[in-house]
Each structure stands twice: as C-alpha cells, then as structure tokens.
Amino acid sequence: MSPASTPHFSFATLADADRIHTIVEAAYRATGDAAGWTTESQILDGQRTDLDEITSLIDQPAGGLLTARQDGKILGCCQLERRSDHAYFGMFAVDPTLQAQGLGKQLLAEAERVAREDWGLDEMRLTVITARTDLIAWYRRRGFRPTGVSSPFPYGNERFGLPKVEGLHFDEFSKGL
C-alpha cells in the first residue's frame, strides 16, 4: 500500500476466509523478521483463530469482518459487531508487511464510522490482553479508555492460543463515537 492510497472498505464474504485467516495468523503469531509490531508471539504460541471462527464471524447477522482492500486484495480486517448499546471491535489485523503505514488507523476510523453512521451507535468497546501495553497505548491515543471490566484469559482452551506466561487477562476499553 502506498502512503497516498486510500483503501476500499467492505464486509468480507465467505470467499475471503482463507486470506483473512492468513492475515490474522501473521499479525498475531508471526515471529522474527516476519512479525509486525502487533505480534503476540512473545506471550502466546499456537493459533489465533481458525477457519470455522472466521466463517462464523463473516456470517454474523449483527456485523461481520470489515476489510480494507487495495486492488481487490485484502490488506487488513477487524470484527465489527452490533450489540445492544454499543459496537464491539475485535480481531483487528493488518498484514505485518504493511503495518506502521496508517492502514490500521484508517480501518479503525471506518469501523467507527460504520458503527456511528450506519448503525446509529454512540460507543465502541474492545478487549486487549493486558500484557500488550504497546497496543493499549495505541488504542488510548485513539481515544479508548478503560471501563474497569476485566476477564480471565481462557487457559486450557487451545482455540485462543497456548500461553507462554502466567497471569494473562483481558481489559475492556471504550470510546464514545
């Protein structure tokens, strides 16, 4: 993606599932030179997601996986779901080779726009593993604030990855739209 280009945003279809899976796994689990700044490989091994979860999120009637594309190729994605009084933002991933170029900011801004303008919601929430202080700082710079709600990491459920450290948990953050 060139800095001057503007991506096209659209919700994923089932035909996009494999590409989304590749991006999510690379963004969250890549190591070494292949890793971007968003990797969790220092705290988690194993998978971040699987095709079953991705297809379920694509088919989500209250939202889906919002994608950023250029020339038809998916460069990044996020889960965006309408909940009763807010939008939930999750599974945020940008191809590691394209990170730190502004695409994540653009994708987050589009998710906020959809939630506010298309869905009429005035709040967005997300959860972050508390060990991800760099990511938390990134969200805070974009206006997200802690809600005080925490939840435990699902130790023992390989679907969420294999923890390398003890004491993982999630904190919830919120932003007014």
Residue, then its C-alpha position, 0 to 999 in steps of 0.5 A: m500500500s502506498p502512503a497516498s492510497t486510500p483503501h476500499f472498505s467492505f464486509a468480507t464474504l465467505a470467499d475471503a476466509d482463507r486470506i483473512h485467516t492468513i492475515v490474522e495468523a501473521a499479525y498475531r503469531a508471526t515471529g522474527d523478521a516476519a512479525g509486525w509490531t502487533t505480534e503476540s508471539q512473545i506471550l502466546d504460541g499456537q493459533r489465533t483463530d481458525l477457519d470455522e471462527i472466521t466463517s462464523l464471524i463473516d456470517q454474523p447477522a449483527g456485523g461481520l469482518l470489515t476489510a480494507r482492500q487495495d486492488g481487490k486484495i485484502l490488506g487488513c480486517c477487524q470484527l465489527e459487531r452490533r450489540s445492544d448499546h454499543a459496537y464491539f471491535g475485535m480481531f483487528a489485523v493488518d498484514p505485518t508487511l504493511q503495518a506502521q503505514g496508517l492502514g490500521k488507523q484508517l480501518l479503525a476510523e471506518a469501523e467507527r464510522v460504520a458503527r456511528e453512521d450506519w448503525g446509529l451507535d454512540e460507543m465502541r468497546l474492545t478487549v486487549i490482553t493486558a500484557r500488550t501495553d504497546l497496543i493499549a497505548w495505541y488504542r488510548r491515543r485513539g481515544f479508548r479508555p478503560t471501563g474497569v471490566s476485566s476477564p480471565f484469559p481462557y487457559g486450557n482452551e487451545r482455540f485462543g492460543l497456548p500461553k507462554v506466561e502466567g497471569l494473562h487477562f483481558d481489559e475492556f476499553s471504550k470510546g464514545l463515537 
